[in-house]
Amino acid sequence: MNRRIFFTAGIVLFLGGCSLAPKYVQPESPIPASWSESTESSTADASATPVAVADIQWQDFFPDRRMQEVIELALTNNRDLRVAALNVEKAQAMYRIQRSELLPTVGAAATGSRQDLVFEGQKIAAEQYSAVLGVSAWELDLFGRVRNLKEAALQRFFGTQYARSAAQISLVAAVANTYLALAADRESLQLAQTTLKTQQDSYELIRQSREFGIASELDLRQARAQVEAARVDVAAFTGRVAVDENGLNLLAGVSVPDELLPDTLKSVQPPRDVSAGVSSEVLLRRPDILAAESRLKAMNANIGVARAAFFPRITLTAGVGTISSELSGLFESGSGTWSFMPQITLPIFTGGANRANLDAAYVDREIGVSQYEKAIQVAFREVKDSLALRTTLDEQAKAQRSLVDAVDGSFQLYDARYKAGIDGYLGVLVAQRSLYGAQQGLVNLRLARLANRVVLYKVLGGGGVRQPAKHRGDDRSAAEVEKPTEEGQR
C-alpha cells in the first residue's frame, strides 16, 4: 500500500513540473549592431569615459551639490514616482497571491447541529458535532497551468520594477533639465537687467546732450526705444524664471528652498560628459526595454495557460477529524473520521472557446514582440539624435562665442565713434542690439549643450536598473523577490 502511495505521489510531482508554454526565445534586435561613426562627437571632452552609462549613478553624473539635493527631494516626494513604487508593491502582492495556488490551502472547521424530531408522538433530539482539518479543492498542476499563471504574474512584477526604474531615470533627467533651464533664464534675466541699466544710462546721456543741442531728436527717440525694448525683455525673463521655479517645485513635490536654486548657468557645475560607446547592445539594458521584454515573457507564459485548458484538471478535497453525537465525546477514542474527494474535469465541447483563447494568446505574443522591437527602435533613434545634436551643438557654441567677440568689438568701435562725433547713434543702436542678441544666443546654446548631455544620459539608461531576482522555475525564486525599500528606490 505504501509503495502505491509513493509511486502515485512521484507521478504527480513529475507531471506537476511539466509546462505547455513554448520556450522563450529573445527576439533579434531590429537595429544595427553599432552606431555609425559620424554620430560620435569628435569634440567630446577628454573626460568622456568608456564606462557604460548604465553603470554611472546619477550622483556621479551630476556633480553639482545643489542640484543633487534638489534631485533627492524629487526622488523622495514626487507623486508620479511614488505611484510607480506602489505599483511595484501591488504587482508583488498579486504575484504572491498567484504563487500561493501551487500549494494546498489547509483549513479547520468546527460545526454543531441540533434537530428535534417527533416520532410516534415522542420528541427526539438529534445532535451532531464535528471538527475537521482538511484541504479544499487543491488543483494538481499536471500540465503547468498554475505554474504558467505564476510565471506570467512574476514577469508582470518584474515589468513594474523596470517601469519604476524608467520613471526614476526620467524624473532625474526632468529635474536636471528644469534646473538648468532655470539657471539659464536667471542668467538671461541678469543680462537683460544689465542691458536695461546700460540703455538707461545711454538715454540719460543723450537726453542731456540734446538739452545742450549736441544730440538730435532722432538719437533721443532711438535711445528711448532701446530702453523700452530692454524693459520688455526683463519682464519676459522674470515671468520665465517664475514658471521654471513652479515647474521645479512640481517635480520636487515640495517647494525647493531658495538656497538650492541656481544663480546663473555659469554657477552650475556641468553634468559629466559621457560616451555612447560602439555597440548598440547597451540599449538592451534600458529599463523601458527590459519592461517590454518582461511583458513579452508574460504573454509567452499565457500560451501555456491556454494550452492547458485542453487537458483535464484534477482537484483534491480531503479532510480528517472527529465526529460525535455529543459535544463531550468529540475527541474521545473511536470518533475519528476522514474524507477524500478527488474531482476530474475534462473539456469535451466548449464551442471553440479554448481554441479561440489559444489563438488570442498567440496573437498577444506577436503583439508583445512588435512592442519590444518598437521600444528598441525608438531607443536607437533617441540615442542617434542626441549624438548628432552633440556634434552640431559643440560647433554652434564655438561659432557663437566668436560671434559675441566680433560683435562686441564692433559695438566698442561704434560707441567710440559716436562719442567722438564721427558717426550718428544708429550705428551704436544696431551694434548694441546685435551684441545683446548674440549674448542671449550664447546662453541658449550653452543650455542646449548641457541639456543634450542630460538627454544622452537618460536615453542610454543612465543609472541602470535594480535587477529583480532571477526566476529559476521553482518556488525558491519567490523568496528571492525583494520588497522595494525606501533606500533602494533612491
ZAVEXTI-205864 format. One record per residue (C-alpha): residue in one letter; x, y, z. Coordinates in nm, 3 decimals. Layout:
a / X / Y / Z
...
//
This chain:
m / 0.000 / 0.000 / 0.000
n / 0.281 / 0.239 / 0.090
r / 0.456 / 0.164 / -0.239
r / 0.146 / 0.259 / -0.432
i / 0.116 / 0.584 / -0.241
f / 0.478 / 0.679 / -0.305
f / 0.451 / 0.576 / -0.671
t / 0.137 / 0.786 / -0.721
a / 0.294 / 1.084 / -0.542
g / 0.603 / 1.055 / -0.761
i / 0.396 / 1.062 / -1.079
v / 0.203 / 1.368 / -0.955
l / 0.524 / 1.554 / -0.870
f / 0.677 / 1.464 / -1.207
l / 0.376 / 1.576 / -1.403
g / 0.346 / 1.885 / -1.188
g / 0.676 / 2.007 / -1.331
c / 0.551 / 1.990 / -1.690
s / 0.473 / 2.309 / -1.877
l / 0.298 / 2.356 / -2.209
a / 0.435 / 2.706 / -2.260
p / 0.672 / 2.741 / -2.558
k / 1.036 / 2.804 / -2.475
y / 1.106 / 3.176 / -2.465
v / 1.350 / 3.299 / -2.728
q / 1.460 / 3.662 / -2.717
p / 1.371 / 3.836 / -3.047
e / 1.660 / 3.958 / -3.256
s / 1.740 / 4.325 / -3.220
p / 1.591 / 4.519 / -3.516
i / 1.871 / 4.781 / -3.517
p / 2.233 / 4.793 / -3.639
a / 2.490 / 4.634 / -3.411
s / 2.681 / 4.962 / -3.369
w / 2.642 / 5.335 / -3.405
s / 2.766 / 5.495 / -3.724
e / 3.100 / 5.669 / -3.684
s / 2.954 / 6.007 / -3.777
t / 2.731 / 6.014 / -3.472
e / 3.008 / 6.017 / -3.213
s / 3.133 / 6.365 / -3.144
s / 3.495 / 6.422 / -3.226
t / 3.488 / 6.717 / -2.987
a / 3.375 / 6.522 / -2.683
d / 3.554 / 6.621 / -2.366
a / 3.863 / 6.433 / -2.268
s / 3.681 / 6.334 / -1.951
a / 3.445 / 6.112 / -2.151
t / 3.463 / 5.763 / -2.005
p / 3.440 / 5.420 / -2.165
v / 3.235 / 5.300 / -1.865
a / 2.881 / 5.201 / -1.964
v / 2.640 / 5.484 / -1.893
a / 2.405 / 5.239 / -1.720
d / 2.679 / 5.189 / -1.459
i / 2.714 / 5.562 / -1.385
q / 2.493 / 5.661 / -1.093
w / 2.321 / 5.997 / -1.114
q / 2.519 / 6.128 / -0.816
d / 2.836 / 6.081 / -1.023
f / 2.687 / 6.222 / -1.341
f / 2.553 / 6.539 / -1.175
p / 2.841 / 6.672 / -0.961
d / 2.668 / 7.000 / -0.864
r / 2.586 / 6.977 / -0.493
r / 2.274 / 7.194 / -0.500
m / 2.133 / 7.008 / -0.800
q / 2.193 / 6.678 / -0.620
e / 1.989 / 6.796 / -0.322
v / 1.701 / 6.903 / -0.548
i / 1.706 / 6.562 / -0.719
e / 1.700 / 6.394 / -0.376
l / 1.392 / 6.600 / -0.289
a / 1.222 / 6.483 / -0.608
l / 1.307 / 6.116 / -0.552
t / 1.158 / 6.139 / -0.205
n / 0.847 / 6.348 / -0.273
n / 0.750 / 6.321 / -0.640
r / 0.400 / 6.177 / -0.662
d / 0.440 / 6.007 / -1.000
l / 0.744 / 5.815 / -0.876
r / 0.555 / 5.729 / -0.559
v / 0.272 / 5.581 / -0.765
a / 0.524 / 5.380 / -0.969
a / 0.672 / 5.240 / -0.647
l / 0.326 / 5.149 / -0.517
n / 0.251 / 4.972 / -0.846
v / 0.558 / 4.757 / -0.782
e / 0.427 / 4.662 / -0.438
k / 0.084 / 4.584 / -0.582
a / 0.232 / 4.363 / -0.856
q / 0.444 / 4.187 / -0.595
a / 0.133 / 4.113 / -0.387
m / -0.052 / 3.984 / -0.695
y / 0.240 / 3.753 / -0.771
r / 0.234 / 3.613 / -0.419
i / -0.138 / 3.550 / -0.449
q / -0.085 / 3.359 / -0.774
r / 0.209 / 3.165 / -0.632
s / 0.001 / 3.051 / -0.334
e / -0.221 / 2.846 / -0.568
l / 0.065 / 2.599 / -0.613
l / 0.023 / 2.486 / -0.253
p / -0.284 / 2.332 / -0.091
t / -0.496 / 2.552 / 0.128
v / -0.537 / 2.390 / 0.467
g / -0.821 / 2.500 / 0.692
a / -1.001 / 2.391 / 1.006
a / -1.375 / 2.387 / 1.066
a / -1.592 / 2.300 / 1.364
t / -1.968 / 2.253 / 1.336
g / -2.251 / 2.165 / 1.568
s / -2.617 / 2.095 / 1.494
r / -2.930 / 2.000 / 1.691
q / -3.255 / 1.881 / 1.537
d / -3.578 / 1.797 / 1.717
l / -3.778 / 1.510 / 1.565
v / -4.128 / 1.383 / 1.656
f / -4.169 / 1.007 / 1.621
e / -4.491 / 0.831 / 1.729
g / -4.581 / 1.124 / 1.947
q / -4.244 / 1.135 / 2.115
k / -3.996 / 1.420 / 2.077
i / -3.644 / 1.305 / 1.992
a / -3.341 / 1.538 / 1.989
a / -3.071 / 1.457 / 1.731
e / -2.732 / 1.624 / 1.786
q / -2.409 / 1.609 / 1.586
y / -2.073 / 1.777 / 1.643
s / -1.762 / 1.765 / 1.424
a / -1.412 / 1.912 / 1.398
v / -1.229 / 1.870 / 1.069
l / -0.885 / 1.972 / 0.936
g / -0.864 / 1.946 / 0.558
v / -0.763 / 2.061 / 0.211
s / -1.022 / 2.228 / -0.011
a / -1.016 / 2.198 / -0.394
w / -0.639 / 2.185 / -0.446
e / -0.556 / 2.157 / -0.816
l / -0.289 / 1.910 / -0.922
d / -0.091 / 2.114 / -1.171
l / -0.037 / 1.825 / -1.414
f / 0.000 / 2.042 / -1.725
g / 0.157 / 2.356 / -1.580
r / -0.150 / 2.579 / -1.586
v / -0.095 / 2.717 / -1.237
r / 0.282 / 2.739 / -1.284
n / 0.242 / 2.938 / -1.604
l / -0.004 / 3.171 / -1.433
k / 0.259 / 3.220 / -1.164
e / 0.529 / 3.283 / -1.426
a / 0.311 / 3.543 / -1.601
a / 0.246 / 3.718 / -1.269
l / 0.618 / 3.710 / -1.189
q / 0.708 / 3.870 / -1.524
r / 0.444 / 4.137 / -1.474
f / 0.600 / 4.210 / -1.137
f / 0.943 / 4.239 / -1.297
g / 0.791 / 4.469 / -1.560
t / 0.660 / 4.707 / -1.295
q / 1.004 / 4.713 / -1.133
y / 1.163 / 4.809 / -1.463
a / 0.889 / 5.066 / -1.526
r / 0.966 / 5.222 / -1.191
s / 1.336 / 5.242 / -1.281
a / 1.243 / 5.408 / -1.609
a / 1.025 / 5.657 / -1.423
q / 1.312 / 5.737 / -1.189
i / 1.557 / 5.798 / -1.474
s / 1.302 / 6.021 / -1.649
l / 1.239 / 6.213 / -1.327
v / 1.609 / 6.271 / -1.262
a / 1.654 / 6.397 / -1.619
a / 1.345 / 6.620 / -1.596
v / 1.464 / 6.776 / -1.269
a / 1.811 / 6.835 / -1.410
n / 1.683 / 6.993 / -1.731
t / 1.438 / 7.217 / -1.543
y / 1.716 / 7.317 / -1.303
l / 1.945 / 7.406 / -1.594
a / 1.665 / 7.596 / -1.771
l / 1.604 / 7.797 / -1.454
a / 1.976 / 7.876 / -1.432
a / 1.984 / 7.985 / -1.798
d / 1.674 / 8.205 / -1.762
r / 1.814 / 8.365 / -1.450
e / 2.137 / 8.441 / -1.638
s / 1.936 / 8.582 / -1.928
l / 1.738 / 8.792 / -1.681
q / 2.058 / 8.931 / -1.534
l / 2.184 / 9.007 / -1.885
a / 1.856 / 9.183 / -1.968
q / 1.873 / 9.383 / -1.645
t / 2.233 / 9.484 / -1.716
t / 2.136 / 9.582 / -2.069
l / 1.845 / 9.787 / -1.935
k / 2.076 / 9.971 / -1.696
t / 2.318 / 10.043 / -1.979
q / 2.037 / 10.164 / -2.204
q / 1.900 / 10.389 / -1.933
d / 2.246 / 10.541 / -1.881
s / 2.282 / 10.597 / -2.256
y / 1.938 / 10.752 / -2.276
e / 2.016 / 10.990 / -1.989
l / 2.343 / 11.091 / -2.153
i / 2.175 / 11.156 / -2.488
r / 1.895 / 11.349 / -2.318
q / 2.148 / 11.581 / -2.156
s / 2.331 / 11.617 / -2.487
r / 2.001 / 11.704 / -2.651
e / 1.944 / 11.982 / -2.400
f / 2.277 / 12.134 / -2.499
g / 2.190 / 12.093 / -2.867
i / 2.453 / 11.829 / -2.936
a / 2.239 / 11.517 / -2.988
s / 1.949 / 11.507 / -3.230
e / 1.587 / 11.430 / -3.154
l / 1.622 / 11.109 / -3.358
d / 1.905 / 10.990 / -3.136
l / 1.693 / 11.057 / -2.829
r / 1.394 / 10.866 / -2.975
q / 1.612 / 10.571 / -3.072
a / 1.767 / 10.555 / -2.724
r / 1.421 / 10.564 / -2.568
a / 1.310 / 10.275 / -2.791
q / 1.610 / 10.071 / -2.672
v / 1.519 / 10.133 / -2.308
e / 1.161 / 10.014 / -2.359
a / 1.275 / 9.706 / -2.554
a / 1.508 / 9.616 / -2.266
r / 1.220 / 9.656 / -2.020
v / 1.011 / 9.413 / -2.225
d / 1.290 / 9.155 / -2.209
v / 1.330 / 9.199 / -1.833
a / 0.958 / 9.140 / -1.781
a / 0.959 / 8.838 / -2.014
f / 1.254 / 8.670 / -1.843
t / 1.110 / 8.745 / -1.500
g / 0.799 / 8.551 / -1.600
r / 1.005 / 8.265 / -1.740
v / 1.205 / 8.237 / -1.418
a / 0.882 / 8.218 / -1.217
v / 0.745 / 7.946 / -1.446
d / 1.071 / 7.748 / -1.415
e / 1.057 / 7.768 / -1.037
n / 0.696 / 7.644 / -1.037
g / 0.789 / 7.353 / -1.264
l / 1.084 / 7.261 / -1.042
n / 0.863 / 7.269 / -0.732
l / 0.612 / 7.037 / -0.902
l / 0.882 / 6.787 / -0.996
a / 1.035 / 6.801 / -0.649
g / 0.696 / 6.752 / -0.485
v / 0.776 / 7.031 / -0.236
s / 0.885 / 7.393 / -0.251
v / 1.257 / 7.398 / -0.326
p / 1.446 / 7.620 / -0.076
d / 1.592 / 7.937 / -0.227
e / 1.943 / 7.842 / -0.121
l / 1.927 / 7.538 / -0.352
l / 1.825 / 7.737 / -0.660
p / 2.095 / 7.828 / -0.913
d / 2.216 / 8.185 / -0.962
t / 2.327 / 8.160 / -1.324
l / 2.414 / 7.887 / -1.571
k / 2.782 / 7.965 / -1.515
s / 2.744 / 7.891 / -1.145
v / 2.619 / 7.536 / -1.209
q / 2.881 / 7.262 / -1.222
p / 2.809 / 7.098 / -1.560
p / 2.694 / 6.736 / -1.588
r / 2.956 / 6.481 / -1.676
d / 3.021 / 6.418 / -2.044
v / 2.964 / 6.056 / -2.147
s / 3.031 / 5.838 / -2.448
a / 2.778 / 5.610 / -2.613
g / 3.049 / 5.355 / -2.686
v / 3.046 / 5.144 / -3.001
s / 2.788 / 4.869 / -2.959
s / 2.418 / 4.944 / -2.966
e / 2.356 / 4.644 / -2.737
v / 2.378 / 4.885 / -2.445
l / 2.018 / 4.975 / -2.525
l / 1.904 / 4.632 / -2.409
r / 1.983 / 4.747 / -2.055
r / 1.737 / 5.034 / -2.073
p / 1.460 / 4.976 / -1.816
d / 1.177 / 5.051 / -2.060
i / 1.312 / 4.785 / -2.299
l / 1.353 / 4.537 / -2.014
a / 0.993 / 4.613 / -1.912
a / 0.874 / 4.542 / -2.267
e / 1.064 / 4.212 / -2.264
s / 0.907 / 4.115 / -1.929
r / 0.562 / 4.179 / -2.076
l / 0.657 / 3.960 / -2.371
k / 0.764 / 3.678 / -2.137
a / 0.432 / 3.705 / -1.954
m / 0.247 / 3.672 / -2.286
n / 0.458 / 3.369 / -2.371
a / 0.359 / 3.206 / -2.039
n / -0.008 / 3.277 / -2.112
i / 0.019 / 3.046 / -2.414
g / 0.096 / 2.761 / -2.173
v / -0.212 / 2.854 / -1.970
a / -0.429 / 2.847 / -2.284
r / -0.284 / 2.511 / -2.394
a / -0.351 / 2.356 / -2.054
a / -0.721 / 2.433 / -2.094
f / -0.743 / 2.146 / -2.348
f / -0.642 / 1.890 / -2.085
p / -0.811 / 1.751 / -1.773
r / -0.800 / 1.936 / -1.443
i / -0.785 / 1.735 / -1.120
t / -0.871 / 1.889 / -0.786
l / -0.845 / 1.724 / -0.447
t / -1.059 / 1.785 / -0.141
a / -0.972 / 1.591 / 0.173
g / -1.025 / 1.615 / 0.545
v / -0.961 / 1.437 / 0.870
g / -1.122 / 1.499 / 1.207
t / -1.371 / 1.372 / 1.463
i / -1.748 / 1.344 / 1.479
s / -1.975 / 1.268 / 1.769
s / -2.339 / 1.292 / 1.872
e / -2.229 / 1.458 / 2.194
l / -2.001 / 1.754 / 2.236
s / -1.823 / 1.587 / 2.531
g / -1.737 / 1.285 / 2.320
l / -1.598 / 1.479 / 2.024
f / -1.234 / 1.396 / 2.096
e / -1.283 / 1.054 / 2.253
s / -1.141 / 0.735 / 2.106
g / -1.337 / 0.593 / 1.817
s / -1.482 / 0.924 / 1.698
g / -1.237 / 0.976 / 1.411
t / -1.350 / 1.039 / 1.054
w / -1.188 / 1.120 / 0.720
s / -1.291 / 1.207 / 0.368
f / -1.118 / 1.209 / 0.029
m / -1.296 / 1.353 / -0.276
p / -1.092 / 1.385 / -0.597
q / -1.259 / 1.556 / -0.890
i / -1.159 / 1.550 / -1.256
t / -1.288 / 1.794 / -1.515
l / -1.240 / 1.708 / -1.881
p / -1.330 / 1.960 / -2.153
i / -1.534 / 1.780 / -2.421
f / -1.721 / 2.055 / -2.601
t / -1.659 / 2.425 / -2.538
g / -1.796 / 2.574 / -2.857
g / -1.446 / 2.664 / -2.978
a / -1.373 / 2.886 / -2.676
n / -1.050 / 2.706 / -2.585
r / -0.921 / 2.723 / -2.942
a / -1.009 / 3.092 / -2.967
n / -0.838 / 3.160 / -2.633
l / -0.522 / 2.986 / -2.756
d / -0.527 / 3.185 / -3.081
a / -0.566 / 3.506 / -2.882
a / -0.267 / 3.409 / -2.665
y / -0.050 / 3.358 / -2.975
v / -0.163 / 3.694 / -3.117
d / -0.084 / 3.862 / -2.786
r / 0.268 / 3.723 / -2.801
e / 0.316 / 3.861 / -3.154
i / 0.192 / 4.197 / -3.031
g / 0.444 / 4.177 / -2.749
v / 0.724 / 4.102 / -2.996
s / 0.629 / 4.406 / -3.204
q / 0.611 / 4.629 / -2.897
y / 0.951 / 4.504 / -2.779
e / 1.109 / 4.569 / -3.119
k / 0.945 / 4.912 / -3.141
a / 1.086 / 5.004 / -2.798
i / 1.437 / 4.917 / -2.920
q / 1.392 / 5.116 / -3.242
v / 1.269 / 5.422 / -3.053
a / 1.562 / 5.398 / -2.813
f / 1.807 / 5.368 / -3.103
r / 1.667 / 5.681 / -3.268
e / 1.678 / 5.878 / -2.942
v / 2.046 / 5.796 / -2.895
k / 2.131 / 5.872 / -3.259
d / 1.952 / 6.208 / -3.238
s / 2.135 / 6.301 / -2.919
l / 2.473 / 6.206 / -3.064
a / 2.406 / 6.401 / -3.383
l / 2.297 / 6.710 / -3.190
r / 2.601 / 6.691 / -2.964
t / 2.835 / 6.739 / -3.258
t / 2.641 / 7.030 / -3.406
l / 2.587 / 7.198 / -3.070
d / 2.960 / 7.194 / -2.999
e / 3.027 / 7.361 / -3.334
q / 2.747 / 7.613 / -3.285
a / 2.874 / 7.707 / -2.939
k / 3.224 / 7.775 / -3.071
a / 3.089 / 7.986 / -3.355
q / 2.858 / 8.174 / -3.118
r / 3.146 / 8.263 / -2.887
s / 3.338 / 8.401 / -3.184
l / 3.030 / 8.595 / -3.288
v / 2.994 / 8.752 / -2.944
d / 3.359 / 8.861 / -2.951
a / 3.325 / 9.006 / -3.301
v / 3.002 / 9.193 / -3.229
d / 3.139 / 9.325 / -2.901
g / 3.439 / 9.466 / -3.087
s / 3.207 / 9.634 / -3.340
f / 2.998 / 9.784 / -3.062
q / 3.303 / 9.930 / -2.891
l / 3.413 / 10.094 / -3.217
y / 3.068 / 10.235 / -3.297
d / 3.034 / 10.367 / -2.943
a / 3.374 / 10.537 / -2.959
r / 3.299 / 10.693 / -3.300
y / 2.963 / 10.821 / -3.175
k / 3.116 / 10.977 / -2.867
a / 3.383 / 11.136 / -3.088
g / 3.109 / 11.286 / -3.304
i / 3.215 / 11.097 / -3.616
d / 2.902 / 10.884 / -3.665
g / 2.538 / 10.900 / -3.556
y / 2.371 / 10.693 / -3.289
l / 2.216 / 10.448 / -3.537
g / 2.540 / 10.250 / -3.568
v / 2.563 / 10.221 / -3.189
l / 2.200 / 10.112 / -3.175
v / 2.242 / 9.836 / -3.432
a / 2.567 / 9.710 / -3.278
q / 2.419 / 9.708 / -2.929
r / 2.114 / 9.508 / -3.040
s / 2.339 / 9.260 / -3.221
l / 2.560 / 9.220 / -2.914
y / 2.263 / 9.161 / -2.685
g / 2.114 / 8.904 / -2.925
a / 2.448 / 8.725 / -2.960
q / 2.492 / 8.708 / -2.583
q / 2.142 / 8.566 / -2.535
g / 2.207 / 8.317 / -2.814
l / 2.524 / 8.203 / -2.639
v / 2.332 / 8.142 / -2.316
n / 2.075 / 7.934 / -2.507
l / 2.345 / 7.728 / -2.678
r / 2.526 / 7.659 / -2.351
l / 2.195 / 7.542 / -2.207
a / 2.129 / 7.323 / -2.513
r / 2.472 / 7.158 / -2.479
l / 2.421 / 7.074 / -2.112
a / 2.064 / 6.957 / -2.175
n / 2.194 / 6.732 / -2.453
r / 2.429 / 6.564 / -2.204
v / 2.134 / 6.500 / -1.973
v / 1.923 / 6.357 / -2.256
l / 2.209 / 6.132 / -2.372
y / 2.250 / 6.005 / -2.016
k / 1.877 / 5.932 / -2.000
v / 1.838 / 5.758 / -2.338
l / 2.140 / 5.537 / -2.268
g / 1.973 / 5.412 / -1.950
g / 2.186 / 5.615 / -1.712
g / 2.196 / 5.486 / -1.356
g / 2.092 / 5.136 / -1.461
v / 1.810 / 4.935 / -1.305
r / 1.768 / 4.739 / -0.990
q / 1.782 / 4.384 / -1.122
p / 1.500 / 4.165 / -0.990
a / 1.564 / 3.814 / -0.865
k / 1.617 / 3.560 / -1.140
h / 1.338 / 3.307 / -1.179
r / 1.475 / 2.953 / -1.176
g / 1.144 / 2.777 / -1.224
d / 1.093 / 2.670 / -0.863
d / 0.934 / 2.814 / -0.553
r / 1.266 / 2.940 / -0.421
s / 1.259 / 3.226 / -0.674
a / 0.962 / 3.375 / -0.493
a / 1.167 / 3.410 / -0.175
e / 1.435 / 3.595 / -0.369
v / 1.198 / 3.868 / -0.482
e / 1.290 / 4.154 / -0.254
k / 1.034 / 4.404 / -0.140
p / 1.141 / 4.752 / -0.261
t / 1.280 / 4.963 / 0.019
e / 1.297 / 5.338 / 0.050
e / 1.675 / 5.323 / 0.018
g / 1.654 / 5.103 / -0.291
q / 1.411 / 5.341 / -0.455
r / 1.673 / 5.611 / -0.448
//
